[in-house]
């Protein structure tokens, strides 16, 4: 294999690896309508939530937990069709927080677990 080809392949491998790590650290998201539920887990955080509709609003309730001593916090973010974000953080390894969000005038939201 020529030196140019080896250099190109090494650079390409580094780009693919870096892209995979960036996606892995970003967290998990799910656009969902009610009723539904999810229990995502990423390196450093885990959560569980349910979506249900009531009176024209979407209710998102659940918990999130910081699972690693890394100085980062677990973060759940829910955004409905109106674009207004609702967030909850859990900071400190083993810390679990409950959340209840009401998203008015929608039956769909994107709910996202990440680290911050």
DRENPADO-212895 format. One record per atom (N, C-alpha, C): x negated, y negated, z. Coordinates in steps of 0.001 Angstrom, whole numbers, plus 500000, padded with zeros to 6 digits. Each point is the difference from the previous one (the first is absolute). Example, Ala and Ser with C-alpha at 12.3 -4.5 7.8 and 13.67 -1.06 7.14 Angstrom:
2
486810505690507800
500890498810500000
499100498800500000
500350498950499280
499180498810500060
500770498910500730
***
This chain:
116
499143501166500000
500857498834500000
499094498768500000
500290499037499143
499158498806499898
500152499128501241
499028499140500229
500019499100501159
501181499046499929
500324499528498797
501138499081499834
501300500719500362
500146501217499527
501219500765500292
500108500291501498
498878500364500652
500008500256501443
500409498753500769
499465498846499596
500344498740500658
501478499695499816
500498500189498772
501415499750499722
500890500922500829
499670501269500053
500811500964500755
499966499687501497
498853499592500524
499887499630501413
500864498784500307
499951499003499127
500814498792500198
501485500339499927
500394500821499043
501394500398499860
500478500767501234
499172500897500508
500352500756501208
500188499066501190
499134499009500132
500114499042501105
501285499198499901
500381499604498784
501241499239499809
501211500847500368
500015501240499538
501118500896500315
500083500244501503
498878500232500652
499982500229501443
500492498763500748
499502498824499620
500422498768500663
501490499760499806
500503500261498808
501438499844499746
500828500938500846
499554501228500147
500716500972500833
499997499603501451
498881499472500491
499939499555501393
500903498807500230
500058499072499045
500857498825500151
501462500414500053
500400500929499154
501384500467500019
500295500706501315
499070500817500494
500207500727501246
500150499081501200
499303498879500005
500049499072501126
501210499088499933
500634499909498852
501095499051499825
501239500396500771
500235501257500213
501186500411500727
501018500654499090
501174500198500536
501044500645499236
501216499101499944
500680500013498887
501197499187499838
501087500866499391
501228499659500307
501104500696499382
501136499017499783
500448499892498765
501194499222499714
501153500971500159
500924499672500878
501054500952500306
501328499295500209
501069500758499802
501344499527500304
500516500818501175
501042499508500618
500528500714501157
501047501022499556
500124501070500695
499181500420501128
498753500733499526
498910499808500717
498761500730499714
499083499909501205
498920500759499946
499025499975501085
498629500346499438
498954499653500761
498633500309499608
499149500119501252
498927500777499899
499038500164501096
498587499973499420
499529498822499565
498677499919499393
498879500061501030
498833500426499537
498805500052500830
498817499609499126
499173499075500496
498782499612499323
498868500102501013
498763499907499558
498871500021500929
500079498781500898
500293500197501271
500073498911500963
501398499618500419
501037500561499380
501371499620500356
500994501066499553
501112500047500715
501118500836499581
501286499304500417
501096500378499345
501280499351500270
501135500928499606
501182499614500429
501214500695499598
501119498969499995
500826500007498957
501116499057499950
501182500584499265
501161499426500297
501234500349499307
500631498715499476
500677500123498870
500742498901499414
501468500397499989
500852499091500460
501439500245499923
500699498686499707
501145500092499353
500773498818499635
501140499795500982
500254498717500282
501096499655500896
500441498563499713
501265499839499648
500563498669499797
499289499156498962
499528500604498931
499326499257498947
498527499730500261
499463500500501091
498582499822500322
499310501349500066
498687499951499871
499170501190500117
499304499957501351
500134501059500770
499352500103501302
498826500966499880
498817499513500369
498781500812499973
499542500142501441
499943501227500492
499575500205501386
499037501174500073
499088499909500975
499029501064500170
498878499598500926
498842500616499801
498823499737500824
498758500057499131
498926499396500503
498691500109499380
498965500150501088
498887500644499669
498960500267500982
498618499786499393
499153499311500750
498585499853499666
499327501288500468
499272500671499115
499423501305500360
498480500023500016
499368498837499892
498539499995499962
499440498778500715
498895500192500723
499301498883500652
499060499361498981
500561499134499153
499201499385498946
500141498477499966
500694499423500981
500192498557500018
501082499514499063
500672500913499304
501089499638499098
501327500382500636
501066499390499521
501347500271500490
500809500725498931
500903500864500436
500977500598499094
501046498934499709
500478499939498765
500968498982499594
501081500630499144
501261499747500364
501130500363499146
500594498707499485
500263499968498698
500583498822499362
501167500467499147
501161499378500194
501189500307499211
500459498736499292
500253500119498693
500457498864499203
501201500441499195
501094499269500150
501211500278499241
500024499206498709
501134500038499304
500139499302498723
499833498490500132
500319499445501171
499880498552500173
498555499557500201
499071500939500132
498583499680500104
499512499596501375
500866500008500997
499599499608501356
499338501198500681
498720499859500402
499317501133500639
500317500102501493
500058501228500482
500131500310501426
498804500869500341
499265499658501067
498796500749500332
499957500360501479
499275501070500275
499725500430501367
498599500584500023
499231499674501063
498626500496500167
499900500852501264
499088500962499945
499597500781501170
498478499956500020
499430499473501084
498549499804500068
499411500757501189
498965500790499738
499337500784501037
500313501471499824
498982500805499967
500185501427499776
501001500591500982
501003500688499466
501031500623500818
501188499110500304
499930498725499614
501121499082500260
501098500247498975
501219500206500502
501167500225499154
501014498892500257
500525499437498928
500988498919500086
501268500412499264
501134499615500552
501301500207499367
500335498757499174
500804500170498949
500475498840499244
501414500239499495
500718498910499845
501348499971499428
500095498735499161
500125500156498680
500125498864499100
501392500023499375
500601498842499838
501252499865499269
499728499157498766
500189500578498832
499792499308498734
501377499700499421
500354498727499980
501351499577499615
500246500147498498
501233500322499682
500521500020498629
499191500855499035
499611501168500446
499297500932499123
500214501433500470
499776500934499109
500004501419500372
498707500668499559
498983499156499670
498726500524499517
498853499182500584
498902500683500327
498823499314500532
498751500790499664
498887499292499986
498701500647499921
499422499960501408
499673501179500534
499449500104501340
498582500544499843
499057499356500690
498583500250499762
499260500176501326
499177501025500098
499112500215501145
498574499702499554
499279499193500780
498623499670499670
499223499669501270
498746499638499834
499155499528501085
499716498523499792
499895499262501086
499665498576499869
498977499594501030
***
